[in-house]
């Protein structure tokens, strides 16, 4: 079994590159993954470092973009398998949450199975976990399921609350500078800019907030920014 410490976002980047024929620009990849092209460049460098011994390389050419080069396709196939061997249920529920919220319409359940390499039974258990977190509890975001399709109610406020609660729950208060967070769906460059400016203006206007409230406030602003890219 191929074992690495790849982030889910990095696996998603590998999957996108694997689906491409020829070179694809960082800007195009960034739009597909809702991150900056700078984040794409950083992930490419990190992937090349991690995957060097597996004979997997991302070739980058200025003006053309990035292309995935693989010596053994079987190694890549195993690496992209993001099911239970690689993701905890918490990771999968987080992925389901972001995918459902960022989708403009219904999503086919089979797509989730293919993307995460999991069975329908496992997917149904993950959906039950999602419901227990956000449907049967506040903000009571309605989830609809019919004929193999699934979608959320069209309520922007509730969706933002769900994202915010999920991100705040992932925050690690013990890390240096409080700049470590497990979720990889945010544009980290934008997050850092927002965080820096929020703290700056709180100091200017002598406003004090306890850590949990400050983190929640920063993520709420960031969620608003991210939502502007989805719509």
For each residue, the residues with C-beta under 8 A, 3 or more apart:
1: 78 85
2: 54 75 78 79
3:
4: 50 51 54 79
5: 50
6: 10 11 14 47 50 79
7: 10 11 184
8: 11 12 82 87 91 95 184
9: 12 13 33 35 43 184 185
10: 6 7 13 14 43 46 47 184
11: 6 7 8 14 15 79 80 82 86
12: 8 9 15 16 33
13: 9 10 16 17 29 33 40 43 44 47
14: 6 10 11 17 18 47 68 76 79 80
15: 11 12 18 19 80
16: 12 13 19 20 24 29 32 33
17: 13 14 20 24 29 58 66 67 68
18: 14 15 68 70 76 80
19: 15 16
20: 16 17 23 24 67 68
21:
22: 67
23: 20 61 64 65 66 67
24: 16 17 20 28 29 65 66 67
25: 28 29 37 64 65 66
26: 29 30 37 40 41 44 65 66
27: 30 31 37
28: 24 25 31 32 65
29: 13 16 17 24 25 26 32 33 37 40 65 66
30: 26 27 33 34 35 36 37 39 40
31: 27 28 34
32: 16 28 29
33: 9 12 13 16 29 30 40
34: 30 31 102 185 187 226 229 230
35: 9 30 39 40 186 187 188
36: 30 39 40 187 189 190
37: 25 26 27 29 30 40 41
38: 41 42 189
39: 30 35 36 42 43 187 188 189
40: 13 26 29 30 33 35 36 37 43 44 66
41: 26 37 38 44 45 60
42: 38 39 45 46
43: 9 10 13 39 40 46 47
44: 13 26 40 41 47 48 58 60 66
45: 41 42 48 49
46: 10 42 43 49 50
47: 6 10 13 14 43 44 50 51 56 58
48: 44 45 51 52 57 58
49: 45 46 52
50: 4 5 6 46 47
51: 4 47 48 54 56 57 79
52: 48 49 57
53:
54: 2 4 51 72 75 79
55: 70 71 72 75
56: 47 51 68 69 70 71 75 76 79
57: 48 51 52 68 69 70
58: 17 44 47 48 66 67 68 69
59: 66 67 68 69
60: 41 44 65 66 67
61: 23 64 65 67
62:
63:
64: 23 25 61 67
65: 23 24 25 26 28 29 60 61
66: 17 23 24 25 26 29 40 44 58 59 60
67: 17 20 22 23 24 58 59 60 61 64
68: 14 17 18 20 56 57 58 59
69: 56 57 58 59
70: 18 55 56 57 73 75 76
71: 55 56 75
72: 54 55 75 76
73: 70 76 77
74: 77 78
75: 2 54 55 56 70 71 72 78 79
76: 14 18 56 70 72 73 79 80
77: 73 74 80 81
78: 1 2 74 75 81
79: 2 4 6 11 14 51 54 56 75 76
80: 11 14 15 18 76 77
81: 77 78 85 86 117
82: 8 11 86 87 115 116 117
83: 86 87 116 117 118 122
84: 87 118 122
85: 1 81
86: 11 81 82 83
87: 8 82 83 84 91 92 95 116
88: 91 92
89: 92 93 125 126 129
90: 93 94
91: 8 87 88 94 95
92: 87 88 89 95 96 116 118 126
93: 89 90 96 97 126 129 130 133
94: 90 91 97 98 166 170 183
95: 8 87 91 92 98 99 115 116
96: 92 93 99 100 112 126 127 130
97: 93 94 100 101 130 134 162 163 166
98: 94 95 101 102 163 185
99: 95 96 102 103 107 112
100: 96 97 103 107 130 143 150 151 152
101: 97 98 152 159 162 163
102: 34 98 99 230
103: 99 100 106 107 151
104:
105: 151
106: 103 149 150 151
107: 99 100 103 111 112 149 150 151
108: 111 112 148 149
109: 112 113 120 123 145 148 149 150
110: 113 114 148
111: 107 108 114 115
112: 96 99 107 108 109 115 116 118 123
113: 109 110 116 117 118 119 120 123
114: 110 111 117
115: 82 95 111 112
116: 82 83 87 92 95 112 113 123
117: 81 82 83 113 114
118: 83 84 92 112 113 122 123 126
119: 113 122 123
120: 109 113 123 124
121: 124 125
122: 83 84 118 119 125 126
123: 109 112 113 116 118 119 120 126 127
124: 120 121 127 128
125: 89 121 122 128 129
126: 89 92 93 96 118 122 123 129 130
127: 96 123 124 130 131 143 145 150
128: 124 125 131 132
129: 89 93 125 126 132 133
130: 93 96 97 100 126 127 133 134 135 143
131: 127 128 134 135 136 143
132: 128 129 135 136 137
133: 93 129 130 137
134: 97 130 131 137 139 140 141 162 165
135: 130 131 132 140 141 142 143
136: 131 132 140
137: 132 133 134 140
138: 161
139: 134 157 158 161 162
140: 134 135 136 137 158
141: 134 135 152 153 155 158 159 161 162
142: 135 152 153 155
143: 100 127 130 131 135 150 151 152 153
144: 150 151 152 153
145: 109 127 149 150
146: 149
147:
148: 108 109 110
149: 106 107 108 109 145 146
150: 100 106 107 109 127 143 144 145
151: 100 103 105 106 107 143 144
152: 100 101 141 142 143 144 155 159
153: 141 142 143 144 158
154:
155: 141 142 152 158 159
156: 159 160 227
157: 139 160 161
158: 139 140 141 153 155 161 162
159: 101 141 152 155 156 162 163 227
160: 156 157 163 164 220 223 224 227
161: 138 139 141 157 158 164 165
162: 97 101 134 139 141 158 159 165 166
163: 97 98 101 159 160 166 167 219 223 226
164: 160 161 167 168 216 219 220 223
165: 134 161 162 168 169
166: 94 97 162 163 169 170 183
167: 163 164 170 171 181 183 186 219 222 223
168: 164 165 171 212 215 216 219
169: 165 166
170: 94 166 167 181 182 183
171: 167 168 178 181 215 219
172: 175 178 180 181 182
173: 178 211 215
174:
175: 172 178 179 180
176: 179 180
177:
178: 171 172 173 175 211 215
179: 175 176 192 195
180: 172 175 176
181: 167 170 171 172 186 191
182: 170 172
183: 94 166 167 170 186
184: 7 8 9 10
185: 9 34 98
186: 35 167 181 183 190 191 222 226
187: 34 35 36 39 190 191 226
188: 35 39 191 192
189: 36 38 39 192 193
190: 36 186 187 193 194 222 225 226
191: 181 186 187 188 194 195 218 222
192: 179 188 189 195 196
193: 189 190 196 197
194: 190 191 197 198 218 221 222 225
195: 179 191 192 198 199 218
196: 192 193 199 200
197: 193 194 200 201
198: 194 195 201 202 214 217 218 221
199: 195 196 202 203
200: 196 197 203 204
201: 197 198 204 205 207
202: 198 199 205 207 208 209 214
203: 199 200 206
204: 200 201
205: 201 202
206: 203
207: 201 202
208: 202
209: 202 213 214 217
210: 213 214
211: 173 178 214 215
212: 168 215 216
213: 209 210 216 217
214: 198 202 209 210 211 217 218
215: 168 171 173 178 211 212 218 219
216: 164 168 212 213 219 220
217: 198 209 213 214 220 221
218: 191 194 195 198 214 215 221 222
219: 163 164 167 168 171 215 216 222 223
220: 160 164 216 217 223 224
221: 194 198 217 218 224 225
222: 167 186 190 191 194 218 219 225 226
223: 160 163 164 167 219 220 226 227
224: 160 220 221 227 228
225: 190 194 221 222 228 229
226: 34 163 186 187 190 222 223 229 230
227: 156 159 160 223 224 230 231
228: 224 225 231
229: 34 225 226
230: 34 102 226 227
231: 227 228
